[in-house]
Amino acid sequence: MSETKKSNKSNWNKPKEKSDTKSSNKPKEKSIEDISYGLSMPNIDDNKLKEVFGSTKAITLYETSRILKVNASVANKFLHDLESKNRITRVGGYSGHYIWKLIE
């Protein structure tokens, strides 16, 4: 039988071997999750938008957060996306506490 010897020395202080490929230095392609910072945006079309926000008197950040059951940062991004798509318009408010209304 062949005997195998185990070394009693640990490898913690040995330098790491460098690989020949430079794949770790290549920039990563951004995925959808990276672009949206891991936020799951609600997917609501125009008809459903009127259904969801039709009965509300004023669309606010925290009202949107409560209706869609998402946190305030997701609701804020959602409202700004709707504003950039001209589906809602800002009619009042100040310093982040804005009020929006639906554009019909």
ABEGO torsion letter per residue (X at the ends): XBBBBBBABBAAABBBBBBABAAAABBBBBBAAAAAGGBBBBBBBAAAAAAAAAABABBBAAAAAAAAGBBAAAAAAAAAAAAAAGABBBABEBGGBBBBBBBX
